[in-house]
Amino acid sequence: MVLILVIGDLHIPSRSPSLPAKFKKLLVPGKIQQTICTGNITDRETYDFLRSVSPDIHIVKGDFDDVSPSGLPTSKIITHGPLKVGVIHGHTLVPSVDPEALLIAAREMGVDVFVWGGTHRFEALELEGRFFINPGSATGAIAPGYWQEGYSVPVWPWLIVGRNLCRALC
Amino acid sequence: MDLQGMSLVLYIYTLENGQIKVEKVFISETGLTVAVISERGVIVM
């Protein structure tokens, strides 16, 4: 059983000063096996902090990641047993909230679970036998242009992957 | 959805008005099963 923190679109410090303190308290080193980040951390200090919490961290490049560690990939595929998890930021999806665009990207990557961001709004859905997760914004950073209300709330999705989980968690 | 024997459980922590709200989405081995635990009663799918 693997506990995975899925976050993205932090935009620290340009749109949010830091990680929410109440969430940050949950990040106990040694408890989280993996972190998946859809990008736009935007500062090195937060990247280093997340890495200290969970060394197994997978980050893709967001459209504002010019000051994050250089050389971030635009996409990643992570495997958990037979499951393939694909990760992109989402700014390359056009339109980024279109199910068909999500399906095309997931098919191209050949993944079972597709994680994308960019919209700052949490979404989880199943399409044609694949599972899609948008973690929203971990800091509640605003996302001008995407949503009428112009703001989002901090969201931290946690994904547990394993066999026979229902016996333990349902 | 064929998860090839694997299971997924997704917990969603949301911070609203200083309170952490938790919702749970369970994805079974044989298909998508949605179970939501939420103080708000919000269905996320």
Backbone of each chain as ProteinMPNN parsed JSONL, in Angstrom:
{"seq_chain_A": "MVLILVIGDLHIPSRSPSLPAKFKKLLVPGKIQQTICTGNITDRETYDFLRSVSPDIHIVKGDFDDVSPSGLPTSKIITHGPLKVGVIHGHTLVPSVDPEALLIAAREMGVDVFVWGGTHRFEALELEGRFFINPGSATGAIAPGYWQEGYSVPVWPWLIVGRNLCRALC", "coords_chain_A": {"N_chain_A": [[0.851, -1.19, 0.0], [0.608, 2.134, -0.933], [1.033, 5.477, -0.03], [0.208, 8.43, -1.504], [0.822, 11.791, -2.046], [-0.883, 14.156, -3.888], [-0.393, 17.018, -5.564], [-0.534, 20.434, -6.797], [0.021, 23.479, -8.716], [0.921, 25.572, -6.91], [2.1, 28.13, -6.829], [3.88, 29.764, -5.281], [5.959, 32.436, -4.363], [4.187, 34.109, -5.637], [1.358, 34.095, -5.904], [0.453, 33.063, -3.574], [1.494, 33.113, -0.194], [2.647, 30.917, 1.123], [2.624, 27.342, 1.842], [-0.514, 26.148, 3.09], [-0.769, 26.335, 6.602], [-2.164, 24.469, 8.171], [-2.365, 22.264, 6.534], [0.287, 21.787, 6.075], [1.174, 20.795, 8.481], [0.432, 18.192, 8.317], [2.33, 16.932, 6.918], [4.357, 14.765, 7.658], [7.589, 13.61, 7.834], [8.473, 10.482, 6.429], [5.978, 9.33, 6.469], [4.664, 9.663, 4.084], [4.814, 8.061, 1.053], [5.21, 8.85, -1.543], [5.261, 11.742, -3.669], [3.332, 13.435, -6.007], [3.445, 15.992, -8.269], [1.831, 18.449, -10.13], [3.093, 20.657, -11.069], [4.141, 24.177, -11.228], [5.109, 24.935, -8.692], [6.922, 26.916, -8.222], [8.814, 28.107, -6.463], [12.054, 27.503, -5.107], [12.499, 26.869, -2.433], [10.132, 25.707, -1.453], [10.026, 23.479, -3.057], [12.308, 22.113, -2.121], [11.466, 21.638, 0.488], [9.24, 19.912, 0.106], [10.563, 17.781, -1.0], [12.072, 16.981, 1.162], [10.163, 15.896, 2.773], [9.137, 13.76, 1.361], [11.185, 11.88, -0.354], [10.759, 10.537, -2.747], [9.712, 12.057, -5.212], [7.756, 13.363, -7.805], [7.714, 15.613, -10.304], [6.264, 17.718, -12.731], [6.749, 20.169, -15.298], [5.288, 23.321, -14.929], [3.518, 26.132, -16.381], [4.547, 28.35, -15.161], [6.946, 27.793, -14.083], [9.563, 28.846, -14.111], [11.475, 29.448, -12.218], [11.772, 27.257, -10.683], [13.439, 24.072, -10.062], [15.671, 23.487, -12.696], [15.209, 21.792, -15.813], [12.928, 20.278, -15.471], [10.632, 17.784, -16.484], [8.071, 17.822, -19.055], [6.138, 15.963, -18.935], [5.35, 12.917, -17.156], [5.568, 9.41, -16.493], [4.521, 7.218, -14.085], [4.879, 4.174, -12.435], [2.884, 1.829, -10.658], [2.984, -1.181, -9.645], [1.045, -2.968, -11.904], [-0.207, -0.702, -12.72], [-0.274, 2.322, -14.568], [0.57, 5.653, -14.146], [0.004, 8.749, -15.439], [1.353, 12.041, -15.718], [0.844, 15.457, -16.228], [1.183, 19.053, -16.549], [-0.962, 20.554, -17.643], [-1.393, 22.927, -18.996], [-0.876, 22.642, -21.614], [-2.947, 21.301, -22.65], [-5.694, 21.681, -24.749], [-8.998, 22.444, -25.189], [-8.365, 22.901, -21.67], [-10.161, 21.828, -19.901], [-11.622, 19.981, -21.183], [-13.178, 16.902, -21.74], [-12.583, 15.241, -23.94], [-10.067, 16.135, -24.752], [-8.608, 15.381, -22.525], [-8.856, 12.602, -22.647], [-7.55, 12.033, -25.071], [-4.928, 12.787, -24.454], [-4.374, 10.989, -22.37], [-4.606, 8.565, -23.698], [-2.517, 8.803, -25.543], [-0.356, 8.727, -23.808], [-0.705, 6.271, -22.772], [-1.769, 5.484, -20.262], [-3.303, 4.392, -17.145], [-4.22, 5.913, -15.071], [-4.66, 9.344, -15.039], [-3.164, 12.353, -14.347], [-3.661, 15.737, -14.086], [-3.224, 19.337, -14.164], [-3.469, 22.877, -13.69], [-5.927, 24.197, -13.844], [-6.691, 24.856, -11.322], [-8.772, 23.752, -9.918], [-10.261, 21.128, -8.18], [-10.864, 17.963, -9.613], [-12.305, 14.788, -10.296], [-12.714, 12.001, -12.219], [-14.05, 9.337, -14.23], [-13.292, 8.115, -17.389], [-13.963, 6.265, -20.161], [-12.774, 3.915, -19.058], [-10.494, 4.864, -17.844], [-8.953, 6.659, -15.156], [-9.189, 9.945, -13.962], [-7.549, 12.646, -12.444], [-7.553, 15.848, -11.165], [-5.667, 17.807, -9.166], [-6.293, 20.356, -8.309], [-5.519, 23.469, -6.677], [-2.902, 23.558, -4.395], [-2.514, 25.611, -2.667], [-4.645, 27.227, -2.931], [-4.425, 29.147, -4.85], [-5.209, 31.867, -7.006], [-6.835, 31.567, -10.189], [-6.883, 33.153, -12.796], [-9.114, 33.622, -15.452], [-9.968, 31.012, -15.784], [-12.176, 30.277, -14.153], [-15.318, 31.61, -13.242], [-15.671, 32.694, -10.698], [-13.101, 33.278, -9.965], [-11.399, 32.475, -7.923], [-9.879, 29.924, -5.878], [-10.023, 27.159, -3.557], [-7.723, 25.839, -1.13], [-6.626, 22.597, -1.918], [-5.832, 19.283, -1.138], [-5.317, 16.378, -2.451], [-5.105, 12.945, -1.54], [-3.775, 9.937, -2.507], [-4.217, 6.518, -2.345], [-2.713, 3.572, -3.219], [-2.951, 0.179, -3.918], [-3.351, -3.363, -3.215], [-6.414, -5.087, -2.499], [-7.576, -3.062, -0.917], [-10.053, -2.408, 0.018], [-10.759, -4.011, 2.164], [-9.369, -2.885, 4.237], [-9.974, -0.173, 4.216], [-12.576, 0.471, 3.485]], "CA_chain_A": [[0.0, 0.0, 0.0], [1.43, 3.33, -1.097], [0.331, 6.745, 0.189], [0.741, 9.415, -2.45], [0.276, 13.147, -2.019], [-0.996, 14.692, -5.247], [-0.619, 18.464, -5.44], [-0.096, 21.223, -7.946], [-0.335, 24.894, -8.846], [1.132, 26.248, -5.629], [2.362, 29.544, -7.152], [4.505, 30.446, -4.146], [5.129, 33.321, -3.52], [3.515, 35.125, -6.448], [-0.089, 34.141, -5.667], [0.181, 32.612, -2.204], [2.767, 33.277, 0.52], [3.238, 29.656, 1.572], [1.679, 26.239, 1.984], [-1.396, 26.343, 4.25], [-0.145, 25.78, 7.803], [-2.894, 23.284, 8.649], [-1.988, 21.153, 5.675], [1.727, 21.537, 6.227], [1.348, 19.981, 9.682], [0.175, 16.787, 7.97], [3.46, 16.396, 6.162], [5.341, 14.183, 8.564], [8.547, 12.786, 7.077], [8.398, 9.043, 6.637], [4.602, 8.854, 6.353], [4.233, 9.724, 2.68], [5.768, 7.312, 0.231], [5.468, 9.484, -2.846], [4.548, 12.98, -3.99], [3.164, 13.746, -7.424], [3.134, 17.42, -8.38], [1.548, 18.842, -11.506], [3.886, 21.816, -11.461], [3.897, 25.52, -10.698], [5.544, 25.208, -7.314], [7.541, 28.202, -8.573], [9.972, 28.519, -5.668], [12.977, 26.421, -4.777], [12.378, 26.518, -1.014], [9.016, 24.769, -1.298], [10.458, 22.23, -3.693], [13.219, 21.426, -1.201], [10.67, 21.162, 1.626], [8.476, 18.731, -0.312], [11.528, 16.701, -1.196], [12.494, 16.499, 2.479], [9.049, 15.121, 3.338], [9.048, 12.523, 0.599], [12.235, 11.931, -1.385], [10.242, 10.032, -4.02], [8.832, 13.131, -5.678], [7.678, 13.443, -9.27], [7.195, 16.937, -10.658], [6.348, 18.142, -14.127], [6.92, 21.614, -15.445], [4.121, 24.145, -15.186], [3.781, 27.278, -17.249], [5.205, 29.416, -14.395], [8.031, 27.15, -13.344], [10.858, 29.308, -14.59], [12.464, 29.544, -11.141], [11.891, 25.954, -10.036], [14.599, 23.358, -10.564], [15.709, 23.417, -14.158], [15.183, 20.459, -16.38], [11.72, 19.535, -15.166], [9.994, 17.268, -17.699], [6.701, 18.292, -19.274], [5.245, 14.856, -18.579], [5.999, 11.774, -16.502], [4.766, 8.211, -16.271], [4.949, 6.539, -12.865], [4.217, 2.865, -12.373], [2.617, 1.181, -9.369], [2.614, -2.511, -10.099], [0.619, -2.913, -13.299], [-0.864, 0.579, -13.014], [0.545, 3.425, -15.062], [0.025, 6.964, -13.797], [0.586, 9.812, -16.266], [1.253, 13.362, -15.087], [1.222, 16.662, -16.964], [0.628, 20.226, -15.87], [-2.296, 20.813, -18.169], [-1.502, 24.141, -19.825], [-0.741, 22.265, -23.026], [-4.228, 20.742, -23.096], [-6.571, 22.712, -25.297], [-9.132, 23.199, -23.934], [-7.835, 22.116, -20.556], [-11.238, 21.206, -19.129], [-12.42, 19.217, -22.13], [-12.962, 15.468, -21.557], [-11.956, 14.638, -25.12], [-8.642, 16.473, -24.697], [-8.023, 14.535, -21.48], [-8.783, 11.237, -23.164], [-6.502, 11.951, -26.093], [-3.627, 12.836, -23.782], [-4.18, 9.74, -21.628], [-4.362, 7.502, -24.682], [-1.165, 8.983, -26.085], [0.625, 8.297, -22.805], [-0.966, 4.861, -22.465], [-1.822, 5.362, -18.804], [-4.577, 4.032, -16.518], [-4.597, 7.062, -14.244], [-4.1, 10.544, -15.661], [-3.182, 13.475, -13.405], [-3.361, 16.994, -14.769], [-3.554, 20.508, -13.361], [-3.586, 24.098, -14.472], [-7.205, 24.891, -13.703], [-6.832, 25.206, -9.904], [-10.024, 23.215, -9.386], [-10.219, 19.68, -8.051], [-11.806, 17.149, -10.379], [-12.005, 13.364, -10.376], [-13.7, 11.393, -13.088], [-13.661, 8.184, -15.011], [-13.657, 8.21, -18.79], [-13.538, 5.137, -20.988], [-11.904, 2.979, -18.372], [-9.319, 5.507, -17.238], [-9.302, 7.525, -14.033], [-8.58, 11.258, -14.138], [-7.506, 13.446, -11.215], [-6.952, 17.176, -11.163], [-5.566, 18.096, -7.725], [-6.612, 21.736, -7.953], [-4.368, 24.236, -6.199], [-2.562, 23.217, -3.012], [-2.517, 26.828, -1.848], [-5.824, 28.04, -3.246], [-3.995, 30.27, -5.69], [-6.21, 32.273, -7.989], [-6.62, 31.086, -11.554], [-7.638, 34.076, -13.632], [-9.447, 33.162, -16.792], [-10.56, 29.677, -15.837], [-13.462, 30.152, -13.471], [-15.989, 32.895, -13.097], [-15.481, 33.25, -9.367], [-11.749, 33.809, -9.936], [-10.585, 32.009, -6.807], [-10.031, 28.51, -5.564], [-9.692, 26.852, -2.168], [-6.632, 24.866, -1.082], [-7.04, 21.197, -1.988], [-4.749, 18.307, -1.095], [-5.767, 14.996, -2.626], [-4.205, 11.861, -1.137], [-4.122, 8.739, -3.252], [-3.647, 5.275, -1.818], [-2.701, 2.547, -4.257], [-2.536, -1.126, -3.406], [-4.273, -4.47, -3.461], [-7.364, -5.406, -1.429], [-7.699, -1.919, -0.017], [-11.402, -2.305, 0.566], [-10.79, -4.672, 3.477], [-8.792, -2.021, 5.256], [-10.366, 1.231, 4.164], [-13.987, 0.728, 3.151]], "C_chain_A": [[0.889, 1.244, 0.0], [0.57, 4.57, -0.887], [0.996, 7.832, -0.647], [0.041, 10.754, -2.234], [0.278, 13.682, -3.448], [-1.312, 16.186, -5.135], [-0.171, 19.173, -6.706], [-0.5, 22.68, -7.806], [-0.261, 25.645, -7.522], [1.332, 27.762, -5.806], [2.863, 30.331, -5.945], [5.76, 31.171, -4.641], [4.243, 34.275, -4.324], [2.02, 35.234, -6.165], [-0.486, 33.664, -4.275], [1.506, 32.651, -1.444], [3.444, 31.963, 0.874], [2.195, 28.546, 1.497], [0.757, 26.52, 3.166], [-0.847, 25.618, 5.475], [-0.844, 24.502, 8.271], [-2.575, 22.062, 7.809], [-0.52, 20.769, 5.898], [2.009, 20.654, 7.444], [1.169, 18.496, 9.394], [1.384, 16.122, 7.322], [4.568, 15.923, 7.094], [6.305, 13.319, 7.753], [8.426, 11.312, 7.435], [7.002, 8.466, 6.495], [4.149, 8.764, 4.896], [5.276, 9.016, 1.82], [6.127, 8.04, -1.061], [4.679, 10.794, -2.953], [4.514, 13.14, -5.505], [2.726, 15.202, -7.505], [2.955, 17.796, -9.84], [2.216, 20.158, -11.899], [3.426, 23.12, -10.835], [4.063, 25.602, -9.181], [6.077, 26.635, -7.289], [8.621, 28.714, -7.62], [10.776, 27.303, -5.198], [12.796, 25.939, -3.331], [11.259, 25.498, -0.794], [9.355, 23.426, -1.921], [11.346, 21.437, -2.735], [12.47, 20.877, 0.014], [9.903, 19.892, 1.259], [9.395, 17.531, -0.494], [11.984, 16.12, 0.152], [11.41, 15.638, 3.131], [8.951, 13.764, 2.664], [10.069, 12.564, -0.533], [11.771, 11.43, -2.747], [9.218, 11.032, -4.544], [8.913, 13.233, -7.199], [6.985, 14.753, -9.635], [7.3, 17.14, -12.159], [6.354, 19.665, -14.173], [5.59, 22.303, -15.724], [4.501, 25.352, -16.021], [4.401, 28.456, -16.502], [6.417, 28.89, -13.639], [9.414, 27.591, -13.811], [11.899, 29.423, -13.481], [12.573, 28.245, -10.337], [13.11, 25.235, -10.604], [14.556, 23.205, -12.084], [15.622, 21.967, -14.605], [13.974, 19.641, -16.002], [11.106, 19.028, -16.471], [8.585, 17.845, -17.85], [5.678, 17.199, -18.982], [6.051, 13.748, -17.922], [5.032, 10.605, -16.461], [5.368, 7.471, -15.085], [4.2, 5.216, -12.797], [4.049, 2.424, -10.918], [2.104, -0.216, -9.689], [2.221, -2.43, -11.564], [0.002, -1.574, -13.695], [0.129, 1.612, -13.518], [-0.17, 4.741, -14.771], [0.748, 8.011, -14.632], [0.351, 11.165, -15.63], [1.67, 14.439, -16.088], [0.687, 17.87, -16.194], [-0.771, 20.559, -16.367], [-2.389, 22.041, -19.057], [-1.349, 23.844, -21.312], [-2.013, 21.604, -23.556], [-5.124, 21.869, -23.587], [-7.858, 22.064, -25.775], [-8.827, 22.304, -22.742], [-8.912, 21.459, -19.711], [-12.13, 20.347, -20.017], [-12.146, 17.719, -21.975], [-12.262, 14.812, -22.746], [-10.449, 14.922, -25.147], [-7.923, 15.628, -23.642], [-7.832, 13.111, -21.988], [-7.669, 11.074, -24.185], [-5.121, 11.915, -25.436], [-3.346, 11.529, -23.037], [-3.907, 8.573, -22.573], [-2.944, 7.594, -25.229], [-0.099, 8.502, -25.11], [0.443, 6.828, -22.427], [-1.067, 4.592, -20.979], [-3.229, 5.008, -18.326], [-5.133, 5.187, -15.692], [-3.894, 8.287, -14.825], [-4.269, 11.717, -14.696], [-2.797, 14.734, -14.165], [-3.774, 18.163, -13.89], [-3.807, 21.712, -14.232], [-4.855, 24.882, -14.229], [-7.471, 25.369, -12.277], [-8.167, 24.735, -9.325], [-9.933, 21.695, -9.347], [-11.276, 19.025, -8.938], [-11.352, 15.701, -10.3], [-13.097, 12.72, -11.211], [-13.134, 10.167, -13.774], [-14.163, 8.361, -16.433], [-13.092, 7.006, -19.522], [-12.49, 4.258, -20.311], [-10.615, 3.562, -17.822], [-9.809, 6.47, -16.152], [-8.51, 8.819, -14.134], [-8.672, 12.05, -12.833], [-6.852, 14.789, -11.508], [-6.87, 17.61, -9.706], [-5.979, 19.505, -7.334], [-5.359, 22.482, -7.536], [-4.127, 23.935, -4.726], [-2.586, 24.43, -2.096], [-3.794, 27.654, -2.027], [-5.488, 29.249, -4.085], [-5.066, 30.592, -6.732], [-5.824, 31.757, -9.37], [-7.398, 31.977, -12.509], [-7.896, 33.485, -15.014], [-10.128, 31.826, -16.846], [-11.987, 29.656, -15.298], [-14.025, 31.526, -13.175], [-15.707, 33.523, -11.742], [-14.051, 33.756, -9.158], [-10.903, 33.353, -8.77], [-10.764, 30.508, -6.658], [-9.71, 28.315, -4.087], [-8.544, 25.844, -2.18], [-7.157, 23.432, -1.053], [-5.796, 20.316, -1.989], [-5.334, 16.918, -1.26], [-4.678, 14.006, -2.211], [-4.673, 10.603, -1.842], [-3.429, 7.537, -2.613], [-3.8, 4.21, -2.883], [-2.232, 1.24, -3.641], [-3.54, -2.191, -3.773], [-5.161, -4.686, -2.238], [-7.533, -4.266, -0.425], [-9.045, -1.859, 0.67], [-11.484, -2.933, 1.958], [-10.316, -3.745, 4.578], [-9.453, -0.661, 5.335], [-11.834, 1.476, 3.9], [-14.876, 0.652, 4.397]], "O_chain_A": [[1.796, 1.382, 0.821], [-0.495, 4.702, -1.49], [2.188, 8.107, -0.508], [-1.187, 10.83, -2.239], [1.302, 13.664, -4.13], [-2.384, 16.563, -4.662], [0.484, 18.589, -7.569], [-1.252, 23.06, -6.909], [-1.228, 26.262, -7.075], [0.805, 28.565, -5.036], [2.354, 31.405, -5.625], [6.577, 30.536, -5.308], [3.612, 35.16, -3.746], [1.466, 36.333, -6.182], [-1.628, 33.842, -3.852], [2.538, 32.262, -1.991], [4.672, 31.89, 0.922], [1.041, 28.779, 1.138], [1.208, 27.086, 4.162], [-0.501, 24.439, 5.405], [-0.187, 23.561, 8.716], [-2.521, 20.946, 8.326], [-0.154, 19.593, 5.905], [2.955, 19.867, 7.445], [1.681, 17.645, 10.122], [1.444, 14.899, 7.198], [5.578, 16.601, 7.285], [5.877, 12.395, 7.06], [8.292, 10.952, 8.605], [6.843, 7.249, 6.408], [3.355, 7.897, 4.531], [6.464, 9.338, 1.862], [7.218, 7.862, -1.601], [3.586, 10.93, -2.404], [5.529, 13.0, -6.187], [1.743, 15.594, -6.876], [3.805, 17.504, -10.68], [1.923, 20.707, -12.961], [2.483, 23.172, -10.046], [3.275, 26.241, -8.483], [5.713, 27.44, -6.432], [9.295, 29.688, -7.953], [10.23, 26.232, -4.935], [12.925, 24.748, -3.045], [11.425, 24.541, -0.037], [9.016, 22.371, -1.384], [11.158, 20.234, -2.56], [12.787, 19.797, 0.512], [9.915, 18.915, 2.008], [9.028, 16.401, -0.173], [12.248, 14.923, 0.265], [11.708, 14.759, 3.941], [8.713, 12.747, 3.316], [9.841, 13.212, -1.554], [12.307, 11.833, -3.779], [8.014, 10.871, -4.345], [9.993, 13.194, -7.789], [5.816, 14.965, -9.311], [8.3, 16.779, -12.779], [6.006, 20.34, -13.205], [4.859, 21.92, -16.637], [5.674, 25.563, -16.328], [4.75, 29.46, -17.123], [6.854, 29.495, -12.66], [10.332, 26.775, -13.891], [13.094, 29.491, -13.772], [13.381, 28.153, -9.412], [13.747, 25.736, -11.531], [13.533, 22.842, -12.663], [15.929, 21.045, -13.849], [13.975, 18.424, -16.188], [11.064, 19.762, -17.459], [7.986, 18.3, -16.876], [4.494, 17.481, -18.803], [7.264, 13.648, -18.102], [3.817, 10.795, -16.402], [6.554, 7.139, -15.073], [3.003, 5.164, -13.079], [4.928, 2.614, -10.078], [0.921, -0.4, -9.972], [2.968, -1.89, -12.381], [-0.277, -1.34, -14.871], [1.224, 1.763, -12.976], [-1.343, 4.921, -15.099], [1.969, 8.145, -14.543], [-0.714, 11.419, -15.069], [2.724, 14.339, -16.716], [-0.152, 17.73, -15.304], [-1.668, 20.818, -15.564], [-3.361, 22.192, -19.798], [-1.653, 24.684, -22.16], [-2.146, 21.373, -24.758], [-5.287, 22.886, -22.914], [-7.826, 21.221, -26.671], [-9.013, 21.088, -22.805], [-8.601, 20.608, -18.878], [-13.259, 20.023, -19.647], [-10.992, 17.301, -22.067], [-11.434, 13.92, -22.563], [-9.655, 14.058, -25.519], [-6.78, 15.213, -23.837], [-6.784, 12.498, -21.784], [-6.933, 10.087, -24.161], [-4.261, 11.118, -25.811], [-2.225, 11.021, -23.064], [-3.083, 7.706, -22.285], [-2.254, 6.583, -25.362], [0.924, 7.946, -25.511], [1.333, 6.218, -21.834], [-0.529, 3.604, -20.479], [-4.217, 5.285, -19.006], [-6.343, 5.405, -15.624], [-2.688, 8.268, -15.07], [-5.384, 12.032, -14.28], [-1.746, 14.794, -14.804], [-4.583, 18.002, -12.976], [-4.291, 21.598, -15.358], [-4.869, 26.102, -14.387], [-8.363, 26.185, -12.046], [-8.631, 25.286, -8.328], [-9.579, 21.054, -10.336], [-12.422, 19.47, -9.003], [-10.155, 15.42, -10.243], [-14.282, 12.886, -10.924], [-11.921, 9.985, -13.883], [-15.322, 8.714, -16.652], [-11.885, 6.763, -19.501], [-11.469, 3.906, -20.901], [-9.737, 2.821, -17.38], [-10.912, 7.012, -16.221], [-7.3, 8.796, -14.364], [-9.728, 12.117, -12.203], [-5.74, 14.853, -12.032], [-7.907, 17.768, -9.061], [-6.015, 19.825, -6.146], [-4.261, 22.164, -7.992], [-5.039, 24.043, -3.906], [-2.669, 24.286, -0.876], [-3.988, 28.661, -1.347], [-6.188, 30.261, -4.038], [-5.732, 29.702, -7.261], [-4.65, 31.543, -9.672], [-8.466, 31.59, -12.981], [-7.002, 32.924, -15.649], [-10.797, 31.511, -17.829], [-12.888, 29.087, -15.914], [-13.291, 32.474, -12.894], [-15.524, 34.736, -11.64], [-13.812, 34.574, -8.27], [-9.768, 33.81, -8.636], [-11.673, 29.908, -7.231], [-9.18, 29.22, -3.443], [-8.405, 25.078, -3.133], [-8.031, 23.101, -0.252], [-4.842, 20.558, -2.728], [-5.806, 16.335, -0.284], [-3.496, 14.203, -2.491], [-5.851, 10.25, -1.773], [-2.221, 7.545, -2.377], [-4.899, 3.978, -3.388], [-1.231, 1.205, -2.925], [-4.466, -1.951, -4.547], [-4.732, -4.498, -1.099], [-7.621, -4.5, 0.78], [-9.167, -1.325, 1.772], [-12.201, -2.436, 2.826], [-10.796, -3.808, 5.709], [-9.492, -0.053, 6.404], [-12.301, 2.601, 4.075], [-16.089, 0.842, 4.303]]}, "seq_chain_B": "MDLQGMSLVLYIYTLENGQIKVEKVFISETGLTVAVISERGVIVM", "coords_chain_B": {"N_chain_B": [[-13.584, -0.1, -15.889], [-10.42, -1.296, -15.772], [-8.419, -2.173, -13.34], [-6.492, -3.974, -13.017], [-6.283, -5.688, -10.803], [-5.493, -3.964, -8.855], [-6.293, -1.493, -6.351], [-7.69, 1.734, -5.819], [-7.761, 4.454, -3.618], [-9.013, 7.57, -2.977], [-8.548, 10.392, -1.126], [-9.846, 13.532, -0.405], [-8.713, 16.47, 0.749], [-9.868, 19.486, 1.802], [-9.447, 22.908, 2.4], [-11.383, 25.085, 3.968], [-12.612, 28.09, 5.145], [-10.866, 27.956, 7.302], [-11.144, 25.362, 8.21], [-10.52, 21.879, 7.855], [-11.89, 19.847, 5.469], [-12.912, 16.585, 4.684], [-13.161, 14.299, 2.06], [-13.994, 11.205, 0.566], [-13.152, 9.097, -2.076], [-13.662, 6.048, -3.42], [-12.172, 3.714, -5.479], [-12.842, 0.821, -6.947], [-11.598, -2.525, -7.658], [-12.944, -3.51, -9.822], [-14.345, -1.557, -11.057], [-15.567, 1.806, -11.078], [-16.377, 2.882, -7.952], [-18.106, 5.007, -6.017], [-17.696, 6.464, -2.974], [-18.546, 8.713, -0.585], [-17.342, 10.609, 2.035], [-18.235, 13.228, 3.764], [-18.471, 16.294, 5.376], [-19.894, 18.228, 4.231], [-21.441, 16.952, 2.459], [-20.992, 16.814, -0.222], [-20.959, 15.617, -3.448], [-18.409, 14.479, -5.401], [-18.244, 13.558, -7.946]], "CA_chain_B": [[-12.194, 0.299, -15.588], [-9.621, -2.45, -15.391], [-7.275, -1.747, -12.525], [-5.529, -5.071, -13.006], [-6.105, -6.205, -9.455], [-5.133, -2.904, -7.908], [-7.362, -0.625, -5.866], [-7.319, 3.122, -5.569], [-8.602, 5.23, -2.719], [-8.652, 8.979, -3.077], [-9.076, 11.275, -0.092], [-9.707, 14.929, -0.813], [-8.679, 17.397, 1.877], [-10.135, 20.851, 1.351], [-9.368, 23.888, 3.484], [-12.376, 26.138, 3.764], [-12.892, 28.852, 6.369], [-9.988, 27.501, 8.375], [-11.438, 23.983, 8.587], [-10.198, 20.861, 6.865], [-12.987, 18.94, 5.125], [-12.379, 15.38, 4.048], [-14.067, 13.487, 1.264], [-13.322, 9.993, 0.123], [-13.624, 8.444, -3.284], [-13.043, 4.729, -3.514], [-12.236, 3.137, -6.801], [-12.639, -0.609, -6.708], [-10.839, -3.26, -8.672], [-13.757, -3.871, -10.984], [-14.989, -0.403, -11.648], [-15.574, 2.981, -10.22], [-17.364, 2.925, -6.895], [-17.898, 6.281, -5.344], [-18.176, 6.591, -1.607], [-18.139, 10.046, -0.157], [-17.484, 10.98, 3.438], [-18.06, 14.668, 3.699], [-19.33, 17.083, 6.257], [-20.732, 19.074, 3.392], [-22.281, 16.116, 1.638], [-20.771, 17.146, -1.626], [-20.532, 14.529, -4.303], [-17.367, 15.053, -6.253], [-18.317, 13.033, -9.311]], "C_chain_B": [[-11.426, -0.919, -15.099], [-8.384, -1.978, -14.64], [-6.285, -2.884, -12.309], [-5.215, -5.557, -11.589], [-5.744, -5.17, -8.418], [-6.377, -2.138, -7.478], [-6.815, 0.786, -5.689], [-8.293, 3.706, -4.55], [-8.102, 6.66, -2.762], [-9.337, 9.745, -1.956], [-8.841, 12.715, -0.539], [-9.798, 15.803, 0.429], [-8.857, 18.813, 1.324], [-10.099, 21.781, 2.558], [-10.325, 25.026, 3.189], [-12.714, 26.783, 5.092], [-12.105, 28.322, 7.562], [-10.203, 26.073, 8.823], [-11.063, 23.027, 7.464], [-11.409, 19.951, 6.681], [-12.402, 17.751, 4.376], [-13.479, 14.67, 3.278], [-13.292, 12.277, 0.78], [-13.983, 9.453, -1.137], [-12.909, 7.104, -3.364], [-13.227, 4.179, -4.91], [-11.888, 1.664, -6.677], [-11.826, -1.252, -7.833], [-11.635, -3.441, -9.967], [-14.416, -2.686, -11.656], [-15.045, 0.714, -10.645], [-16.708, 2.889, -9.21], [-17.124, 4.19, -6.097], [-18.496, 6.228, -3.95], [-17.667, 7.923, -1.085], [-18.375, 10.208, 1.334], [-17.22, 12.474, 3.492], [-18.995, 15.352, 4.667], [-20.283, 17.93, 5.443], [-21.709, 18.249, 2.567], [-22.127, 16.378, 0.16], [-20.309, 15.912, -2.381], [-19.549, 15.1, -5.319], [-17.385, 14.488, -7.658], [-19.744, 13.118, -9.803]], "O_chain_B": [[-11.79, -1.504, -14.079], [-7.436, -1.455, -15.226], [-5.354, -2.766, -11.513], [-4.062, -5.798, -11.229], [-5.696, -5.472, -7.226], [-7.391, -2.144, -8.176], [-5.625, 0.985, -5.44], [-9.499, 3.472, -4.62], [-6.91, 6.921, -2.602], [-10.564, 9.744, -1.853], [-7.752, 13.061, -0.997], [-10.841, 15.865, 1.079], [-8.081, 19.267, 0.482], [-10.658, 21.47, 3.61], [-10.105, 25.826, 2.279], [-13.063, 26.097, 6.053], [-12.614, 28.252, 8.68], [-9.514, 25.607, 9.731], [-11.26, 23.318, 6.285], [-11.893, 19.355, 7.644], [-11.51, 17.902, 3.542], [-14.584, 14.47, 3.782], [-12.074, 12.333, 0.608], [-15.207, 9.369, -1.238], [-11.679, 7.05, -3.373], [-14.334, 4.186, -5.449], [-10.758, 1.311, -6.339], [-11.434, -0.606, -8.805], [-11.069, -3.514, -11.057], [-14.99, -2.828, -12.735], [-14.615, 0.57, -9.5], [-17.877, 2.826, -9.591], [-16.034, 4.397, -5.563], [-19.69, 5.971, -3.79], [-16.471, 8.206, -1.15], [-19.476, 9.971, 1.83], [-16.091, 12.919, 3.285], [-20.175, 15.015, 4.755], [-21.356, 18.303, 5.917], [-22.687, 18.778, 2.039], [-23.061, 16.172, -0.614], [-19.357, 15.246, -1.972], [-19.837, 16.083, -6.003], [-16.591, 14.92, -8.494], [-20.032, 12.728, -10.935]]}, "name": "protein", "num_of_chains": 2, "seq": "MVLILVIGDLHIPSRSPSLPAKFKKLLVPGKIQQTICTGNITDRETYDFLRSVSPDIHIVKGDFDDVSPSGLPTSKIITHGPLKVGVIHGHTLVPSVDPEALLIAAREMGVDVFVWGGTHRFEALELEGRFFINPGSATGAIAPGYWQEGYSVPVWPWLIVGRNLCRALCMDLQGMSLVLYIYTLENGQIKVEKVFISETGLTVAVISERGVIVM"}
